[in-house]
Amino acid sequence: MCAEIQARCVNIIAELFNAPRTNNKCDGVGVSTIGSSEAIILATLAMKRKWQLKGREQGKSTDKPNLIMGANVQVCWEKAVNYLVRQFFFHFISFLSPFSLIRPLKC
């Protein structure tokens, strides 16, 4: 029962992020965690691994992973990338930026 609920939650989140679909069905892969810090560390490791695999396929160097994130991220992101990623950059994104997820004029 718990595994079913976990799989449903993972697929709901995968669909929110437009994960690839197989046979018109979302088959997201994920794990449940107790706290957000664990989730952020797992997400950082997953992003790093995906970046490394893509870089190797393209024949690029994979020894200097980097991550650019908004300055408003949770402090745990800074801690996670400090140990798992070689370079990380914070970028301030205003509400008027084309990269902002929330547009006050559309709300």
VMD Tcl script that builds the backbone (N, CA, C; Angstrom):
set m [mol new atoms 321]
animate dup $m
set s [atomselect $m all]
$s set {name element resname resid chain x y z} {
  {N N MET 1 A 0.816 -1.193 0.000}
  {CA C MET 1 A 0.000 0.000 0.000}
  {C C MET 1 A 0.864 1.264 0.000}
  {N N CYS 2 A 1.870 1.301 0.867}
  {CA C CYS 2 A 2.743 2.482 0.929}
  {C C CYS 2 A 3.496 2.674 -0.381}
  {N N ALA 3 A 3.950 1.571 -0.969}
  {CA C ALA 3 A 4.679 1.664 -2.238}
  {C C ALA 3 A 3.791 2.207 -3.344}
  {N N GLU 4 A 2.510 1.836 -3.337}
  {CA C GLU 4 A 1.566 2.351 -4.338}
  {C C GLU 4 A 1.382 3.859 -4.189}
  {N N ILE 5 A 1.203 4.290 -2.962}
  {CA C ILE 5 A 1.020 5.735 -2.704}
  {C C ILE 5 A 2.275 6.490 -3.106}
  {N N GLN 6 A 3.450 5.941 -2.757}
  {CA C GLN 6 A 4.704 6.591 -3.128}
  {C C GLN 6 A 4.829 6.700 -4.643}
  {N N ALA 7 A 4.524 5.624 -5.365}
  {CA C ALA 7 A 4.615 5.642 -6.830}
  {C C ALA 7 A 3.649 6.668 -7.421}
  {N N ARG 8 A 2.453 6.768 -6.867}
  {CA C ARG 8 A 1.484 7.755 -7.355}
  {C C ARG 8 A 1.997 9.176 -7.122}
  {N N CYS 9 A 2.564 9.427 -5.949}
  {CA C CYS 9 A 3.100 10.762 -5.651}
  {C C CYS 9 A 4.264 11.108 -6.576}
  {N N VAL 10 A 5.157 10.155 -6.803}
  {CA C VAL 10 A 6.288 10.378 -7.697}
  {C C VAL 10 A 5.786 10.713 -9.101}
  {N N ASN 11 A 4.783 9.994 -9.576}
  {CA C ASN 11 A 4.247 10.247 -10.915}
  {C C ASN 11 A 3.526 11.587 -11.010}
  {N N ILE 12 A 2.861 12.005 -9.951}
  {CA C ILE 12 A 2.216 13.322 -9.945}
  {C C ILE 12 A 3.283 14.403 -10.114}
  {N N ILE 13 A 4.362 14.287 -9.357}
  {CA C ILE 13 A 5.442 15.277 -9.456}
  {C C ILE 13 A 6.123 15.193 -10.820}
  {N N ALA 14 A 6.350 13.974 -11.320}
  {CA C ALA 14 A 6.968 13.806 -12.641}
  {C C ALA 14 A 6.126 14.466 -13.723}
  {N N GLU 15 A 4.815 14.323 -13.638}
  {CA C GLU 15 A 3.944 14.950 -14.635}
  {C C GLU 15 A 3.978 16.475 -14.534}
  {N N LEU 16 A 4.111 16.998 -13.320}
  {CA C LEU 16 A 4.221 18.453 -13.155}
  {C C LEU 16 A 5.455 19.000 -13.865}
  {N N PHE 17 A 6.514 18.183 -13.939}
  {CA C PHE 17 A 7.757 18.595 -14.575}
  {C C PHE 17 A 7.895 18.044 -15.995}
  {N N ASN 18 A 6.773 17.615 -16.577}
  {CA C ASN 18 A 6.731 17.135 -17.965}
  {C C ASN 18 A 7.728 16.011 -18.231}
  {N N ALA 19 A 7.771 15.038 -17.349}
  {CA C ALA 19 A 8.660 13.879 -17.537}
  {C C ALA 19 A 8.215 13.104 -18.772}
  {N N PRO 20 A 9.144 12.404 -19.412}
  {CA C PRO 20 A 8.782 11.607 -20.600}
  {C C PRO 20 A 7.699 10.585 -20.268}
  {N N ARG 21 A 6.865 10.307 -21.243}
  {CA C ARG 21 A 5.772 9.355 -21.069}
  {C C ARG 21 A 6.041 8.113 -21.907}
  {N N THR 22 A 5.607 6.951 -21.402}
  {CA C THR 22 A 5.714 5.691 -22.124}
  {C C THR 22 A 4.309 5.125 -22.280}
  {N N ASN 23 A 3.928 4.831 -23.508}
  {CA C ASN 23 A 2.575 4.330 -23.784}
  {C C ASN 23 A 1.509 5.244 -23.181}
  {N N ASN 24 A 1.719 6.558 -23.338}
  {CA C ASN 24 A 0.795 7.582 -22.840}
  {C C ASN 24 A 0.610 7.518 -21.327}
  {N N LYS 25 A 1.611 7.005 -20.620}
  {CA C LYS 25 A 1.565 6.892 -19.167}
  {C C LYS 25 A 2.882 7.375 -18.591}
  {N N CYS 26 A 2.816 8.133 -17.512}
  {CA C CYS 26 A 4.029 8.628 -16.868}
  {C C CYS 26 A 4.588 7.539 -15.959}
  {N N ASP 27 A 5.841 7.187 -16.157}
  {CA C ASP 27 A 6.517 6.207 -15.317}
  {C C ASP 27 A 7.698 6.879 -14.627}
  {N N GLY 28 A 7.407 7.808 -13.738}
  {CA C GLY 28 A 8.453 8.543 -13.054}
  {C C GLY 28 A 9.237 7.652 -12.110}
  {N N VAL 29 A 10.496 7.997 -11.915}
  {CA C VAL 29 A 11.356 7.267 -10.990}
  {C C VAL 29 A 11.707 8.214 -9.864}
  {N N GLY 30 A 11.555 7.772 -8.637}
  {CA C GLY 30 A 11.880 8.641 -7.516}
  {C C GLY 30 A 11.834 7.879 -6.206}
  {N N VAL 31 A 12.160 8.577 -5.141}
  {CA C VAL 31 A 12.133 7.987 -3.805}
  {C C VAL 31 A 11.451 8.958 -2.860}
  {N N SER 32 A 10.968 8.437 -1.766}
  {CA C SER 32 A 10.408 9.318 -0.748}
  {C C SER 32 A 11.483 9.588 0.294}
  {N N THR 33 A 11.424 10.747 0.890}
  {CA C THR 33 A 12.389 11.095 1.933}
  {C C THR 33 A 11.629 11.702 3.104}
  {N N ILE 34 A 12.259 11.730 4.239}
  {CA C ILE 34 A 11.640 12.302 5.429}
  {C C ILE 34 A 11.721 13.821 5.378}
  {N N GLY 35 A 12.890 14.345 5.005}
  {CA C GLY 35 A 13.078 15.784 5.032}
  {C C GLY 35 A 13.514 16.348 3.702}
  {N N SER 36 A 13.395 17.650 3.584}
  {CA C SER 36 A 13.759 18.310 2.330}
  {C C SER 36 A 15.261 18.258 2.077}
  {N N SER 37 A 16.060 18.226 3.122}
  {CA C SER 37 A 17.509 18.157 2.926}
  {C C SER 37 A 17.902 16.876 2.214}
  {N N GLU 38 A 17.295 15.758 2.625}
  {CA C GLU 38 A 17.583 14.489 1.948}
  {C C GLU 38 A 17.155 14.553 0.491}
  {N N ALA 39 A 15.995 15.121 0.255}
  {CA C ALA 39 A 15.489 15.224 -1.116}
  {C C ALA 39 A 16.404 16.083 -1.974}
  {N N ILE 40 A 16.900 17.169 -1.429}
  {CA C ILE 40 A 17.778 18.064 -2.180}
  {C C ILE 40 A 19.106 17.375 -2.491}
  {N N ILE 41 A 19.645 16.627 -1.541}
  {CA C ILE 41 A 20.898 15.915 -1.796}
  {C C ILE 41 A 20.692 14.858 -2.875}
  {N N LEU 42 A 19.589 14.120 -2.807}
  {CA C LEU 42 A 19.304 13.127 -3.842}
  {C C LEU 42 A 19.099 13.792 -5.195}
  {N N ALA 43 A 18.403 14.921 -5.220}
  {CA C ALA 43 A 18.187 15.640 -6.482}
  {C C ALA 43 A 19.508 16.133 -7.058}
  {N N THR 44 A 20.400 16.637 -6.205}
  {CA C THR 44 A 21.706 17.113 -6.663}
  {C C THR 44 A 22.523 15.958 -7.246}
  {N N LEU 45 A 22.507 14.822 -6.578}
  {CA C LEU 45 A 23.226 13.657 -7.099}
  {C C LEU 45 A 22.641 13.190 -8.430}
  {N N ALA 46 A 21.316 13.206 -8.541}
  {CA C ALA 46 A 20.669 12.788 -9.792}
  {C C ALA 46 A 21.013 13.745 -10.930}
  {N N MET 47 A 20.975 15.063 -10.654}
  {CA C MET 47 A 21.322 16.043 -11.694}
  {C C MET 47 A 22.770 15.869 -12.133}
  {N N LYS 48 A 23.659 15.658 -11.154}
  {CA C LYS 48 A 25.083 15.497 -11.470}
  {C C LYS 48 A 25.303 14.254 -12.338}
  {N N ARG 49 A 24.662 13.161 -11.966}
  {CA C ARG 49 A 24.820 11.920 -12.727}
  {C C ARG 49 A 24.281 12.066 -14.147}
  {N N LYS 50 A 23.116 12.689 -14.293}
  {CA C LYS 50 A 22.526 12.898 -15.615}
  {C C LYS 50 A 23.435 13.784 -16.466}
  {N N TRP 51 A 23.989 14.826 -15.859}
  {CA C TRP 51 A 24.900 15.740 -16.561}
  {C C TRP 51 A 26.154 14.986 -17.012}
  {N N GLN 52 A 26.702 14.126 -16.127}
  {CA C GLN 52 A 27.903 13.362 -16.476}
  {C C GLN 52 A 27.634 12.414 -17.644}
  {N N LEU 53 A 26.520 11.700 -17.601}
  {CA C LEU 53 A 26.193 10.760 -18.679}
  {C C LEU 53 A 26.021 11.480 -20.008}
  {N N LYS 54 A 25.330 12.613 -19.989}
  {CA C LYS 54 A 25.124 13.386 -21.217}
  {C C LYS 54 A 26.454 13.916 -21.745}
  {N N GLY 55 A 27.318 14.400 -20.836}
  {CA C GLY 55 A 28.623 14.909 -21.243}
  {C C GLY 55 A 29.498 13.835 -21.865}
  {N N ARG 56 A 29.471 12.645 -21.284}
  {CA C ARG 56 A 30.267 11.540 -21.836}
  {C C ARG 56 A 29.770 11.145 -23.219}
  {N N GLU 57 A 28.448 11.128 -23.398}
  {CA C GLU 57 A 27.875 10.803 -24.709}
  {C C GLU 57 A 28.328 11.805 -25.771}
  {N N GLN 58 A 28.494 13.067 -25.366}
  {CA C GLN 58 A 28.891 14.119 -26.297}
  {C C GLN 58 A 30.408 14.269 -26.375}
  {N N GLY 59 A 31.149 13.449 -25.637}
  {CA C GLY 59 A 32.604 13.508 -25.653}
  {C C GLY 59 A 33.178 14.710 -24.922}
  {N N LYS 60 A 32.421 15.271 -23.994}
  {CA C LYS 60 A 32.872 16.443 -23.239}
  {C C LYS 60 A 33.455 16.023 -21.899}
  {N N SER 61 A 34.252 16.909 -21.305}
  {CA C SER 61 A 34.822 16.677 -19.983}
  {C C SER 61 A 33.714 16.697 -18.930}
  {N N THR 62 A 33.824 15.824 -17.957}
  {CA C THR 62 A 32.824 15.783 -16.887}
  {C C THR 62 A 33.455 16.008 -15.514}
  {N N ASP 63 A 34.639 16.608 -15.481}
  {CA C ASP 63 A 35.322 16.778 -14.200}
  {C C ASP 63 A 34.988 18.076 -13.479}
  {N N LYS 64 A 34.229 18.991 -14.100}
  {CA C LYS 64 A 33.880 20.251 -13.446}
  {C C LYS 64 A 32.378 20.533 -13.558}
  {N N PRO 65 A 31.554 19.762 -12.840}
  {CA C PRO 65 A 30.121 20.039 -12.895}
  {C C PRO 65 A 29.808 21.389 -12.264}
  {N N ASN 66 A 28.794 22.056 -12.777}
  {CA C ASN 66 A 28.386 23.329 -12.198}
  {C C ASN 66 A 26.869 23.399 -12.137}
  {N N LEU 67 A 26.371 24.310 -11.339}
  {CA C LEU 67 A 24.936 24.476 -11.169}
  {C C LEU 67 A 24.651 25.957 -10.956}
  {N N ILE 68 A 23.698 26.465 -11.694}
  {CA C ILE 68 A 23.259 27.854 -11.535}
  {C C ILE 68 A 21.869 27.812 -10.951}
  {N N MET 69 A 21.638 28.558 -9.877}
  {CA C MET 69 A 20.331 28.554 -9.224}
  {C C MET 69 A 19.970 29.953 -8.769}
  {N N GLY 70 A 18.685 30.139 -8.553}
  {CA C GLY 70 A 18.206 31.428 -8.079}
  {C C GLY 70 A 18.731 31.726 -6.681}
  {N N ALA 71 A 18.900 32.995 -6.376}
  {CA C ALA 71 A 19.426 33.390 -5.068}
  {C C ALA 71 A 18.433 33.094 -3.948}
  {N N ASN 72 A 17.204 32.753 -4.306}
  {CA C ASN 72 A 16.172 32.524 -3.302}
  {C C ASN 72 A 15.996 31.039 -2.949}
  {N N VAL 73 A 16.947 30.177 -3.320}
  {CA C VAL 73 A 16.812 28.759 -3.013}
  {C C VAL 73 A 17.022 28.510 -1.529}
  {N N GLN 74 A 16.525 27.374 -1.062}
  {CA C GLN 74 A 16.695 26.982 0.331}
  {C C GLN 74 A 18.184 26.811 0.625}
  {N N VAL 75 A 18.608 27.146 1.824}
  {CA C VAL 75 A 20.021 27.114 2.199}
  {C C VAL 75 A 20.614 25.715 2.029}
  {N N CYS 76 A 19.805 24.697 2.116}
  {CA C CYS 76 A 20.310 23.327 1.953}
  {C C CYS 76 A 20.897 23.100 0.569}
  {N N TRP 77 A 20.380 23.806 -0.465}
  {CA C TRP 77 A 20.958 23.670 -1.812}
  {C C TRP 77 A 22.415 24.086 -1.806}
  {N N GLU 78 A 22.729 25.179 -1.124}
  {CA C GLU 78 A 24.114 25.646 -1.064}
  {C C GLU 78 A 24.998 24.604 -0.382}
  {N N LYS 79 A 24.492 24.008 0.688}
  {CA C LYS 79 A 25.265 22.979 1.391}
  {C C LYS 79 A 25.459 21.751 0.512}
  {N N ALA 80 A 24.406 21.323 -0.169}
  {CA C ALA 80 A 24.500 20.127 -1.013}
  {C C ALA 80 A 25.483 20.326 -2.158}
  {N N VAL 81 A 25.378 21.441 -2.865}
  {CA C VAL 81 A 26.268 21.638 -4.014}
  {C C VAL 81 A 27.697 21.916 -3.569}
  {N N ASN 82 A 27.873 22.427 -2.368}
  {CA C ASN 82 A 29.217 22.657 -1.849}
  {C C ASN 82 A 30.000 21.343 -1.771}
  {N N TYR 83 A 29.325 20.244 -1.481}
  {CA C TYR 83 A 29.992 18.947 -1.368}
  {C C TYR 83 A 29.915 18.107 -2.641}
  {N N LEU 84 A 28.902 18.336 -3.481}
  {CA C LEU 84 A 28.655 17.439 -4.603}
  {C C LEU 84 A 28.962 18.023 -5.971}
  {N N VAL 85 A 29.113 19.336 -6.070}
  {CA C VAL 85 A 29.318 20.002 -7.359}
  {C C VAL 85 A 30.547 20.891 -7.246}
  {N N ARG 86 A 31.350 20.988 -8.305}
  {CA C ARG 86 A 32.584 21.778 -8.248}
  {C C ARG 86 A 32.322 23.281 -8.217}
  {N N GLN 87 A 31.363 23.742 -9.044}
  {CA C GLN 87 A 31.087 25.177 -9.135}
  {C C GLN 87 A 29.594 25.405 -8.978}
  {N N PHE 88 A 29.228 26.428 -8.236}
  {CA C PHE 88 A 27.824 26.795 -8.191}
  {C C PHE 88 A 27.705 28.309 -8.148}
  {N N PHE 89 A 26.666 28.792 -8.785}
  {CA C PHE 89 A 26.457 30.228 -8.924}
  {C C PHE 89 A 25.028 30.565 -8.539}
  {N N PHE 90 A 24.866 31.675 -7.843}
  {CA C PHE 90 A 23.535 32.163 -7.512}
  {C C PHE 90 A 23.216 33.332 -8.429}
  {N N HIS 91 A 22.000 33.371 -8.901}
  {CA C HIS 91 A 21.574 34.424 -9.813}
  {C C HIS 91 A 20.251 34.988 -9.319}
  {N N PHE 92 A 20.186 36.306 -9.159}
  {CA C PHE 92 A 18.935 36.933 -8.729}
  {C C PHE 92 A 17.977 36.993 -9.914}
  {N N ILE 93 A 16.774 36.505 -9.721}
  {CA C ILE 93 A 15.760 36.531 -10.771}
  {C C ILE 93 A 14.579 37.356 -10.267}
  {N N SER 94 A 14.281 38.446 -10.967}
  {CA C SER 94 A 13.167 39.295 -10.563}
  {C C SER 94 A 11.864 38.736 -11.119}
  {N N PHE 95 A 10.749 39.252 -10.637}
  {CA C PHE 95 A 9.439 38.822 -11.130}
  {C C PHE 95 A 9.250 39.160 -12.602}
  {N N LEU 96 A 9.988 40.138 -13.095}
  {CA C LEU 96 A 9.833 40.557 -14.488}
  {C C LEU 96 A 10.726 39.755 -15.435}
  {N N SER 97 A 11.594 38.924 -14.876}
  {CA C SER 97 A 12.505 38.122 -15.693}
  {C C SER 97 A 11.735 37.071 -16.488}
  {N N PRO 98 A 12.177 36.780 -17.711}
  {CA C PRO 98 A 11.519 35.704 -18.469}
  {C C PRO 98 A 11.726 34.327 -17.829}
  {N N PHE 99 A 12.647 34.223 -16.862}
  {CA C PHE 99 A 12.920 32.951 -16.187}
  {C C PHE 99 A 12.086 32.783 -14.922}
  {N N SER 100 A 11.348 33.801 -14.547}
  {CA C SER 100 A 10.522 33.725 -13.334}
  {C C SER 100 A 9.326 32.833 -13.570}
  {N N LEU 101 A 9.012 32.010 -12.587}
  {CA C LEU 101 A 7.850 31.136 -12.692}
  {C C LEU 101 A 6.553 31.860 -12.341}
  {N N ILE 102 A 6.657 32.939 -11.587}
  {CA C ILE 102 A 5.478 33.692 -11.168}
  {C C ILE 102 A 5.530 35.077 -11.806}
  {N N ARG 103 A 4.499 35.431 -12.480}
  {CA C ARG 103 A 4.389 36.754 -13.080}
  {C C ARG 103 A 3.251 37.500 -12.383}
  {N N PRO 104 A 3.554 38.558 -11.603}
  {CA C PRO 104 A 2.514 39.252 -10.830}
  {C C PRO 104 A 1.371 39.765 -11.721}
  {N N LEU 105 A 1.693 40.138 -12.953}
  {CA C LEU 105 A 0.653 40.677 -13.820}
  {C C LEU 105 A -0.326 39.607 -14.268}
  {N N LYS 106 A 0.097 38.346 -14.266}
  {CA C LYS 106 A -0.781 37.242 -14.688}
  {C C LYS 106 A -1.538 36.631 -13.532}
  {N N CYS 107 A -1.177 36.959 -12.294}
  {CA C CYS 107 A -1.830 36.360 -11.115}
  {C C CYS 107 A -3.180 36.999 -10.844}
}
mol reanalyze $m
mol bondsrecalc $m
mol representation Tube
mol addrep $m
